[in-house]
Amino acid sequence: MAPIKLHADYRSQPSRAVGVMLMMNKDKIDYEFVLQAFERTPEERAKYQKEISPFGTVPALEVDGLPTILESSAALQYLAELDGVPEHWYPKSAKGRMLVNQYISWHGPNMRKNASGYLEAYFMEPFFMKKTCPEDELEEIKEGFEKMMDRLENYWLKDSEYLAGDEISIADLQCISELVNVEPTDIDMGKERRPKMAAYIQRVKDKLSPVYDTVFKDPMEQFGMGFKMFQRSKQLQNVTKL
């Protein structure tokens, strides 16, 4: 059987989640990483869309005998059920699996929507697209982000060290990939008033070490450099207005 191919760019949060899962289980899963950089030519994008992902998105998991797996949640679930992969990634118990599935269902319309949505409105759209979000809309988006973080602190991490119990799972891979995107910015994550969340972030990083740095270091450094440029551009704009 040919190796599984992960088509991804680790600047993508879902790509990082799947990449970490593969690296953490590299002795159990034969795979290859295929870079699908965001800066592809139109021809490269069209080829990728025709041959791999009809949506043109990353990550995409190419597996012999299966349609390409296009959603990170489905990719993580598939990988977690391969022979030899430790059960804690996707527990077989009814309770454990329910807890993982429940978070995965919540992740997209809550964690991803609010964390990425706030970053896009606050930083990415103004910096890359020169599009400014009205203050009242930005405040509403910020409120959604704060409510989501409160739910992470007060519900998901209320009684356990990880999202689905006391062992790390694929749910945590998705969550950490979104959470740490906020860290290189000056957005207040409220770590002081959310001690469970702050401890959780460090716990997951430590648990995934050294794979965490392999996947996250370069994208987060690039993101941080971009944010510093954004801050300088805002300072220059303020000086110009004076």
N, C-alpha and C positions, 0 to 999 in steps of 0.2 A: 504494500500500500504506500502510495506517495505521501510525503510529509504534508501535514496541514499547512496552508499558507495564510498568514495574517497580512492582509493589505491594510496599511495604516500609516498615520502620521501622529507621533506622540504629542504633538501640540493639541490634538483632539482628546478631550477628557475620556470619552468612551473607548478610544483606541488605547489609552493608557491602562484602563481597567482590564481589557482583554490581554494586553501585552504582559502585564504583571502576572496574570493568571498563568499564562504560558511559561513565563520564566520561573515562577515558583514551582512549576511541575515539569521542568525540562527533562528530568530523568524518567518521566512517565509519558510525555507527549513529544512525538517527533514533529517539529514544525520549522518553518522558514518565515522570516520577516521580509516583507516586500514593501519598500517605502512608496507610498502614494502621497507625495508632497502636495501641499496646498498650492504651490506655485507651478503647477503643471501647465503646459501649453494647451490650447484648445484641442489640438490633435490628440495629445496624450489623454486628456479628459474624455474625449469621445471614444477612444480605444478602450479605456478602463470601463466606461459605461456600457459599451457593447459587449465586452468579454467577461467582465467580473461583476460589476454592480450596476444594475439598470438605474438606480437612484443616483449613482455617482458619488456616494457617501463613503466615509470610513467610520469605523472599521468594517471590513468584510472578511469573512472566514471562508476560505476555499477548501472544501473537503471532498475527497474522492467519493463518488457515488451519491452525493447530496447536492441539492441546489445550494448556491452560495448563501451563507448565513449573513444577513445584512443588518441585524439588530444586535447591539452589544449584549443585551440581556439574554437573548437566545443563544448567542455565542458562548457566554459564560456558563449557562446551564448545560449546553452540549459538552463543553470541555470538562465540567465538574463531574459528569456522569461517565467519562471514559474509564476503562479498566485501570486500576492502580491509583487513581487520583484519590487522595484522602477524603473521607466522607464529610469532614467538617466544612468543606467548601460549599456543599449543598446537601445538608443532612437528609437521611432517608426516613427519619422519624416523622410522624405526621405533624407534630408541633414544630419541629425544627424547620421542616420544609415550608410550612405555612408562614412562619416568621420571615423567612427569606423571600418567599413569593410576595408577601404583603409589602415588604419594603421595596422590592423591585417595582411593584405596581405603583407605589407612592413616589418613587424616585423621579420619573420623567416629568409629571405635571406639578411637582412640588420642588424638590431639591434642584433639579436641573433647570426648570423654568425660572425659579427665583434667583438662584446663584448666578447662572449664566445671563439671565435677563438683566439683573442689576449691573453686572460687569459690562454688558454690551451698551446699556444706556449711559452708564457713568463714564466709561473709558473707551471701549472699542469703537463705537459709532462716532463719537466726537473726534477721536484720534485718526482712525483709518478712513472714515467716510465723510468726515467734516460735517456730521449731522448732530445737531444739539437737541437734546431732549428737553422739552419745557419743564420748568421747575416743579410745577404741580404734578406732572406725570412722573418725574423722577422721584418725588417724595412718595407717591403711591407705590412705585416699584420698590423703593427702600422699605416701606412698611411690609410689603409682601415678603421680602427677604428676612426681616426681623421676625415675623411670625413663623416662618419656616424654620429659622434657627432655634426659636423657642420650642418648637415641636420636637426638634432633634434632641434638645437638652431634656425636656420634660416628659417626653413619651418614649422615643426610640431608645434613649440611653438611661431611662429611669431606673431600671433594675438589673442591668447587665453591662458587661464590659464592651460587648460588641452588639451590632444591630439585631442579631438573631440568637443571642445567648452569650455564653462565655468563651466561645471560640470564633475565630475569624471565618468569614464566609464570603461568597461572591457579592453579597449585598454591601459589604464594607469596601470592596474594591470599587464599586460604582460610587459610593458616597465619598470616599477620600479623594477620588479623582476630581470631583466637583469642588469640594471644600477647599483644597489647597490652591485652587486657581485664584482665590481671593487673597491669599497671603502676600503676594508681591505688591499689592496695592495699599493705599491708605484707607481702604474701606474698613470700618470697625466691625470685626466679627464678634465682639462682645465676649472675648475669652475670659475676662475677669469675672463677669456676671454669669458666665456659663462654664463653670469648672469641669463639669462632666464632659462637655464637648471638647474643651481644651485638652483634657487628659486623654480622651478618645483619639484625637488626631495624633498625638505623640505615640500612643500605644500602637496604633495601626502602622505608623511609620517604622517604629522599632521592630514590629513583628515581620514586616516585609523587607527589612534590611538584609543584605545590601541591594537587593533587586529594586527597592524603591528608588534609590539614587540613580541607578542605571536608566530607569525609565523617566523619572521626573526631573532630574537635575537640569539638563539642557533646556527643556521646554520652559521650566519655571524661571531660569535665568534669562532666557529670551523675553519672556513675558514681563519680568521685572525691569529689564532694560527699556522695553517699549513704554512701560508705565512712567519711568523716569523721564523719558523724552516727552511724554504727554504732560507731565508736571511742568517741565521747563517751558513747553509751548504755552501753557496757561499763564505762567509767570510773565512771559514776554508779552502776551496779549494784554495783561493787566498793566504792564509798564507802558505799552503803546497807548492805552486808553487814557493814562495820566498825561 
